[in-house]
Amino acid sequence: MNTPLAETLSVAMLVLVLVCAVVRPFNWPEAVVAVPAAALVVATGAVSPGHALDEAERLGPVIGFLAAVLVLAQLCDDEGLFQACGAWMARTAAGRPRRLLTQVFLAASAITAVLSLDATVVLLTPVVFATAARLGARPKPHVYACTHLSNTASLLLPVSNLTNLLAFAASGLSFTRFAALMALPWVAAIAVEYVVFRRFFATDLDAGAQAPHTADAPELPLFALVTVGCTLAGFVLTSAVGIDPAWAALAGAVVLAVRALLRRSTSPKALLRSVSVPFLAFVLALGIVVRAVVDNGLDTALGHLIPDGTGLAALLGIAALAAVLANVINNLPAVLVLLPLAADSGPGAVLAVLLGVNIGPNLTYAGSLATLLWRRIVHAHDAEVELGEFTRLGLYAVPASLLAAVLALWASLAVIGGG
């Protein structure tokens, strides 16, 4: 296929895949359109079979890691971890909406960092709805916090987000050095978000609430907590000895799965459903379609825009470009496109891309798949998300938190080093 036709077809397929992922016609899984689109760009020569295979091999370990973490999060929910979290928030909030917002920030930040942003969106958001109703508080500030933190609070660990897994593989960093470099940006971005939320939702937070009815707190799922803790330790250990951390994630998922199967609290079918095979197929297919777009000129165009080096100005430029691109074509394609271009400048540039594609999506609905999924959950609770309000909140939060995070990353690189 000649270059103009290949470029046109690649871009058209990417647009089609992203539009269908946003709209989900007939409630189809995202893979229904993405997999045929990937097959088409390979069959027509828009991307060579060799390059498609290279992309599949690059994404394979990442997809396996994601599958294990999804199962781990679902099994933690089955063990009662999220119900216990909701009871803790209701009890410690003591009927005060502002205190509840603080508890939601703490819970969502920790859950996103450890169990991935999908756990915050899919499993914590319904709990937050129920907790706000239990207190008589207006749910909007607390529910909006779930979607913002599913993006912003996913900066800390390689396991927190699919984009992190991709950046982790491209950075060459160890698990512990990645976490050390991202700790300060993580805290800075969340702190700015918290300040913005307190001011933006002041009216909702000042509305009256009531103390929760006294009730027995659910039993803390110690086995699940210990398993998650051991899994995190496994991530550090496997990274230190050069083993793919996906094996640690798999071990944690297997331990909880075996326990759940023996206790008959789950079934093989439920475990397979928690893997979310259609979504994993979508990620792989999207990667191949993006590779077709990159091979047909996008990398050249962006190569002229992305700054070189890891100075403060370069980090700001890289993060800003990544944030803009995430809102134009979604954060997953954006990170797939930008990582190869940033990798030559070193780990600092890769992490700057990550700041942009994780914080930037809070500006628009289509910025990340997590936000799209969150909207569906909100609608299922008979609540509405106003486009104007969502965008205004993003305009206040995103530039400020992105700037704070980049400054923090620059400081971390200066102190810790990116090697």
C-alpha positions as CSV (number, residue, x, y, z in Angstrom):
1,M,0.0,0.0,0.0
2,N,1.4,3.4,-0.9
3,T,2.1,5.9,1.9
4,P,-0.9,8.3,1.5
5,L,-3.4,5.5,1.4
6,A,-1.7,3.7,4.4
7,E,-1.7,6.9,6.4
8,T,-5.4,7.7,5.6
9,L,-6.5,4.1,6.4
10,S,-4.4,4.1,9.7
11,V,-5.8,7.4,10.9
12,A,-9.4,6.4,9.9
13,M,-9.1,3.1,11.8
14,L,-7.8,4.8,14.9
15,V,-10.6,7.4,14.9
16,L,-13.2,4.6,14.4
17,V,-11.8,2.5,17.2
18,L,-11.7,5.5,19.6
19,V,-15.2,6.7,18.7
20,C,-16.6,3.3,19.2
21,A,-14.8,3.0,22.5
22,V,-16.4,6.2,23.6
23,V,-19.9,5.6,22.2
24,R,-20.0,1.8,22.5
25,P,-22.8,1.3,20.0
26,F,-25.3,-1.4,21.0
27,N,-23.3,-1.8,24.2
28,W,-20.6,-3.7,22.2
29,P,-17.3,-4.4,24.0
30,E,-14.5,-2.1,22.7
31,A,-12.8,-5.1,21.1
32,V,-15.7,-5.7,18.6
33,V,-14.4,-2.9,16.5
34,A,-10.8,-2.7,17.5
35,V,-9.8,-6.3,16.6
36,P,-11.2,-6.1,13.0
37,A,-9.5,-2.7,12.6
38,A,-6.2,-4.2,13.7
39,A,-6.6,-7.1,11.3
40,L,-7.5,-4.7,8.5
41,V,-4.3,-2.5,8.9
42,V,-2.2,-5.7,8.9
43,A,-4.0,-7.3,5.9
44,T,-3.7,-4.2,3.8
45,G,-0.1,-3.6,4.6
46,A,-0.6,-0.3,6.5
47,V,1.5,-2.0,9.1
48,S,3.8,-4.9,8.4
49,P,3.1,-8.3,10.0
50,G,6.6,-8.0,11.6
51,H,5.9,-4.7,13.2
52,A,2.5,-5.9,14.4
53,L,4.1,-8.9,15.9
54,D,6.7,-6.7,17.6
55,E,3.9,-4.6,19.1
56,A,2.1,-7.7,20.3
57,E,5.3,-9.0,22.0
58,R,5.9,-5.6,23.6
59,L,2.4,-5.4,25.0
60,G,2.1,-9.1,25.9
61,P,3.7,-8.9,29.4
62,V,1.9,-5.7,30.1
63,I,-1.5,-7.3,29.2
64,G,-0.7,-10.3,31.4
65,F,0.2,-8.0,34.3
66,L,-3.1,-6.1,33.8
67,A,-5.1,-9.3,33.8
68,A,-3.6,-10.5,37.1
69,V,-4.2,-7.1,38.8
70,L,-7.8,-7.0,37.6
71,V,-8.4,-10.4,39.1
72,L,-6.7,-9.4,42.3
73,A,-8.9,-6.3,42.7
74,Q,-12.1,-8.2,42.0
75,L,-11.2,-10.9,44.6
76,C,-10.4,-8.1,47.2
77,D,-13.9,-6.8,46.6
78,D,-15.3,-10.3,47.0
79,E,-13.4,-10.5,50.3
80,G,-15.2,-7.3,51.5
81,L,-12.3,-4.9,51.3
82,F,-14.3,-2.1,49.6
83,Q,-17.3,-2.5,52.0
84,A,-14.9,-2.2,54.9
85,C,-13.5,0.9,53.3
86,G,-17.0,2.4,52.9
87,A,-17.8,1.7,56.6
88,W,-14.5,3.3,57.6
89,M,-15.2,6.4,55.6
90,A,-18.8,6.7,57.0
91,R,-17.6,6.2,60.6
92,T,-14.6,8.6,60.5
93,A,-16.4,11.3,58.5
94,A,-18.7,11.8,61.5
95,G,-21.4,13.3,59.3
96,R,-19.2,16.0,57.9
97,P,-19.1,16.3,54.1
98,R,-15.6,18.0,54.1
99,R,-14.2,15.2,56.3
100,L,-15.8,12.6,54.0
101,L,-14.1,14.3,51.0
102,T,-10.7,13.9,52.8
103,Q,-11.5,10.2,53.5
104,V,-12.5,9.6,49.9
105,F,-9.2,11.2,48.7
106,L,-7.2,9.0,51.1
107,A,-9.0,5.8,50.1
108,A,-9.1,6.5,46.4
109,S,-5.4,7.5,46.3
110,A,-4.4,4.3,48.1
111,I,-6.6,2.0,46.1
112,T,-5.6,3.5,42.8
113,A,-1.9,3.3,43.6
114,V,-2.1,-0.3,44.8
115,L,-4.9,-2.0,43.0
116,S,-5.0,0.2,39.8
117,L,-7.4,2.9,38.7
118,D,-9.9,0.3,37.5
119,A,-10.6,-0.7,41.1
120,T,-11.3,2.9,42.0
121,V,-13.6,3.5,39.1
122,V,-15.5,0.2,39.1
123,L,-15.4,-0.9,42.8
124,L,-15.0,2.2,44.9
125,T,-17.3,4.6,43.1
126,P,-20.5,2.6,44.0
127,V,-19.3,2.4,47.6
128,V,-18.8,6.2,47.7
129,F,-22.4,6.7,46.4
130,A,-23.7,4.5,49.1
131,T,-21.6,6.2,51.8
132,A,-22.7,9.7,50.8
133,A,-26.3,8.6,50.8
134,R,-25.8,7.0,54.3
135,L,-24.6,10.4,55.6
136,G,-27.1,12.5,53.8
137,A,-24.3,14.3,52.0
138,R,-24.4,15.5,48.4
139,P,-22.6,12.8,46.4
140,K,-21.1,15.0,43.6
141,P,-17.8,16.1,45.2
142,H,-17.0,12.7,46.4
143,V,-18.0,10.8,43.2
144,Y,-16.1,13.3,41.1
145,A,-13.1,12.7,43.3
146,C,-13.2,9.0,42.2
147,T,-12.7,9.8,38.6
148,H,-10.1,12.5,39.1
149,L,-8.0,10.4,41.4
150,S,-8.3,7.3,39.2
151,N,-6.2,9.3,36.8
152,T,-4.1,11.6,39.0
153,A,-3.4,9.1,41.8
154,S,-2.3,6.5,39.4
155,L,1.2,8.1,39.1
156,L,2.9,6.3,42.0
157,L,3.6,2.6,41.1
158,P,4.1,0.8,37.8
159,V,1.0,-1.3,38.7
160,S,-1.3,1.7,39.2
161,N,-2.3,2.2,35.5
162,L,-1.9,0.5,32.2
163,T,0.0,3.6,31.0
164,N,2.4,3.1,33.9
165,L,3.1,-0.4,32.9
166,L,4.0,0.8,29.4
167,A,6.2,3.6,30.8
168,F,7.8,1.3,33.3
169,A,8.9,-1.1,30.5
170,A,10.2,1.8,28.4
171,S,12.0,3.6,31.3
172,G,14.5,0.9,32.3
173,L,13.9,1.8,35.9
174,S,13.5,-0.7,38.8
175,F,10.2,-0.9,40.6
176,T,11.6,0.9,43.7
177,R,13.3,3.7,41.7
178,F,10.2,4.3,39.6
179,A,8.2,4.6,42.8
180,A,10.8,6.9,44.5
181,L,10.9,9.3,41.5
182,M,7.1,9.4,41.3
183,A,6.3,9.7,45.0
184,L,6.7,13.5,45.2
185,P,4.8,14.2,41.9
186,W,2.1,11.9,43.2
187,V,1.7,13.8,46.5
188,A,2.0,17.2,44.8
189,A,-0.7,16.4,42.2
190,I,-3.1,15.0,44.7
191,A,-2.6,17.9,47.1
192,V,-3.5,20.4,44.3
193,E,-6.5,18.4,43.4
194,Y,-7.7,18.4,47.0
195,V,-7.4,22.2,47.3
196,V,-9.3,22.7,44.0
197,F,-12.1,20.3,45.1
198,R,-12.5,22.0,48.4
199,R,-13.0,25.4,46.7
200,F,-14.9,24.2,43.6
201,F,-17.5,22.2,45.6
202,A,-17.7,24.5,48.6
203,T,-21.5,24.9,48.3
204,D,-22.0,21.1,48.1
205,L,-19.6,20.5,51.0
206,D,-21.3,23.1,53.2
207,A,-24.7,21.4,52.8
208,G,-25.9,19.6,55.9
209,A,-25.3,16.0,56.5
210,Q,-26.0,13.7,59.5
211,A,-24.0,11.3,61.6
212,P,-24.3,7.7,60.4
213,H,-26.5,5.3,62.3
214,T,-24.5,3.2,64.7
215,A,-23.9,-0.2,63.3
216,D,-21.4,-3.0,63.6
217,A,-18.4,-2.4,61.4
218,P,-17.8,-5.2,58.9
219,E,-15.0,-7.5,59.6
220,L,-11.7,-6.3,58.2
221,P,-10.5,-8.8,55.5
222,L,-7.1,-9.4,56.9
223,F,-6.3,-12.2,54.5
224,A,-6.9,-10.0,51.5
225,L,-4.8,-7.1,53.0
226,V,-1.9,-9.4,53.8
227,T,-2.0,-10.9,50.3
228,V,-2.0,-7.5,48.7
229,G,0.9,-6.4,51.0
230,C,2.9,-9.6,50.1
231,T,2.1,-8.9,46.4
232,L,3.6,-5.4,46.7
233,A,6.6,-6.8,48.3
234,G,6.8,-9.3,45.5
235,F,6.8,-6.5,43.0
236,V,9.9,-5.0,44.6
237,L,11.7,-8.3,45.0
238,T,11.1,-9.5,41.4
239,S,12.1,-6.2,40.0
240,A,15.4,-6.3,42.0
241,V,16.3,-9.8,40.7
242,G,15.3,-9.1,37.1
243,I,12.1,-11.1,37.0
244,D,9.0,-9.7,35.4
245,P,6.8,-8.3,38.2
246,A,3.8,-9.9,36.5
247,W,4.7,-13.1,38.2
248,A,4.2,-11.5,41.6
249,A,0.8,-10.2,40.5
250,L,-0.1,-13.6,39.3
251,A,1.0,-15.2,42.6
252,G,-1.2,-12.8,44.6
253,A,-4.2,-13.4,42.3
254,V,-3.7,-17.2,42.5
255,V,-3.6,-17.2,46.3
256,L,-6.8,-15.3,46.6
257,A,-8.5,-17.2,43.8
258,V,-7.6,-20.6,45.4
259,R,-9.0,-19.5,48.7
260,A,-12.2,-18.1,47.1
261,L,-12.7,-21.3,45.1
262,L,-12.2,-23.5,48.1
263,R,-14.7,-21.4,50.1
264,R,-17.1,-21.4,47.1
265,S,-17.3,-17.6,47.2
266,T,-16.5,-17.4,43.5
267,S,-16.5,-19.7,40.5
268,P,-14.1,-20.2,37.5
269,K,-16.6,-18.4,35.3
270,A,-16.6,-15.3,37.6
271,L,-12.8,-15.4,37.7
272,L,-12.7,-15.4,33.9
273,R,-15.1,-12.6,33.8
274,S,-12.9,-10.5,36.1
275,V,-10.0,-10.9,33.7
276,S,-12.0,-8.8,31.2
277,V,-10.7,-10.6,28.1
278,P,-12.5,-8.3,25.6
279,F,-10.8,-5.3,27.2
280,L,-7.4,-7.0,27.0
281,A,-8.0,-7.8,23.3
282,F,-9.0,-4.1,22.8
283,V,-5.7,-3.0,24.3
284,L,-3.7,-5.3,22.0
285,A,-5.7,-4.3,18.9
286,L,-5.4,-0.6,19.7
287,G,-1.6,-1.0,20.1
288,I,-1.4,-2.5,16.6
289,V,-3.6,0.3,15.1
290,V,-1.5,3.0,16.8
291,R,1.7,1.3,15.5
292,A,0.2,1.6,12.0
293,V,-0.4,5.4,12.5
294,V,3.1,5.8,13.9
295,D,4.7,3.9,11.0
296,N,2.9,6.1,8.5
297,G,4.3,9.5,9.7
298,L,2.9,10.4,13.1
299,D,6.2,9.7,14.8
300,T,8.0,12.1,12.4
301,A,5.4,14.8,13.0
302,L,5.6,14.5,16.8
303,G,9.4,14.1,16.7
304,H,9.6,17.8,15.7
305,L,7.4,18.8,18.6
306,I,8.7,16.8,21.6
307,P,11.5,18.6,23.5
308,D,14.9,17.0,24.0
309,G,16.5,16.6,27.4
310,T,15.2,16.5,30.9
311,G,15.6,20.1,32.1
312,L,12.6,21.8,33.7
313,A,11.5,23.5,30.5
314,A,11.8,20.2,28.5
315,L,9.9,18.3,31.2
316,L,7.1,20.9,31.1
317,G,6.9,20.8,27.3
318,I,6.8,17.0,27.2
319,A,4.1,16.8,29.9
320,A,2.0,19.5,28.2
321,L,2.3,17.8,24.8
322,A,1.3,14.4,26.4
323,A,-1.7,16.0,28.1
324,V,-2.9,17.7,24.9
325,L,-2.5,14.5,22.9
326,A,-4.3,12.4,25.6
327,N,-7.4,14.7,25.3
328,V,-7.3,14.5,21.5
329,I,-6.8,10.8,20.9
330,N,-7.2,9.3,24.5
331,N,-4.3,8.7,26.9
332,L,-3.6,5.0,25.9
333,P,-2.9,5.8,22.2
334,A,-1.0,8.9,23.3
335,V,1.4,7.0,25.6
336,L,1.9,4.3,22.9
337,V,2.9,7.1,20.4
338,L,5.1,9.2,22.7
339,L,7.1,6.7,24.7
340,P,9.4,5.6,21.8
341,L,10.0,9.3,21.1
342,A,10.8,10.2,24.7
343,A,12.8,7.1,25.6
344,D,15.9,8.4,23.9
345,S,16.1,11.3,26.4
346,G,16.1,9.0,29.3
347,P,13.7,8.0,32.2
348,G,12.9,11.5,33.2
349,A,11.3,12.2,29.8
350,V,9.4,9.0,30.0
351,L,8.0,9.9,33.4
352,A,7.1,13.4,32.1
353,V,5.0,11.7,29.4
354,L,3.4,9.7,32.1
355,L,2.5,12.9,34.1
356,G,0.8,14.3,31.0
357,V,-1.2,11.2,30.0
358,N,-2.3,10.5,33.6
359,I,-3.2,14.0,34.8
360,G,-4.3,15.5,31.5
361,P,-7.3,13.2,30.9
362,N,-9.2,14.9,33.8
363,L,-9.9,17.8,31.4
364,T,-12.3,16.0,29.0
365,Y,-14.6,13.0,29.0
366,A,-12.7,11.2,26.3
367,G,-9.2,11.7,27.9
368,S,-9.1,8.2,29.4
369,L,-11.1,5.0,29.2
370,A,-11.4,5.1,33.0
371,T,-13.4,8.4,32.8
372,L,-15.7,6.9,30.2
373,L,-16.3,3.9,32.4
374,W,-16.9,6.2,35.4
375,R,-19.6,8.0,33.5
376,R,-21.5,4.8,32.8
377,I,-21.4,3.9,36.5
378,V,-22.6,7.4,37.5
379,H,-25.5,7.1,35.0
380,A,-26.4,3.7,36.5
381,H,-26.9,5.4,39.8
382,D,-29.4,7.9,38.2
383,A,-27.0,10.8,38.5
384,E,-25.9,13.2,35.8
385,V,-22.5,14.4,34.8
386,E,-22.7,17.9,33.3
387,L,-20.2,18.5,30.5
388,G,-19.7,22.2,31.4
389,E,-19.1,21.5,35.1
390,F,-16.8,18.6,34.4
391,T,-14.7,20.7,32.0
392,R,-14.6,23.8,34.4
393,L,-13.3,21.5,37.1
394,G,-10.7,20.1,34.8
395,L,-9.6,23.6,33.7
396,Y,-9.0,24.5,37.4
397,A,-7.4,21.2,38.4
398,V,-5.4,20.0,35.4
399,P,-3.0,22.9,34.7
400,A,-2.2,23.5,38.3
401,S,-1.7,19.8,39.3
402,L,0.3,19.1,36.1
403,L,2.6,22.1,36.9
404,A,3.1,21.0,40.5
405,A,3.8,17.4,39.5
406,V,6.4,18.4,36.8
407,L,8.2,20.7,39.3
408,A,8.2,17.8,41.8
409,L,9.5,15.3,39.2
410,W,12.3,17.8,38.3
411,A,13.2,18.0,41.9
412,S,13.1,14.2,42.4
413,L,15.4,13.7,39.3
414,A,17.8,16.2,40.7
415,V,17.9,14.5,44.2
416,I,17.5,10.8,43.3
417,G,18.8,10.8,39.7
418,G,17.2,9.0,36.8
419,G,19.8,6.3,36.3
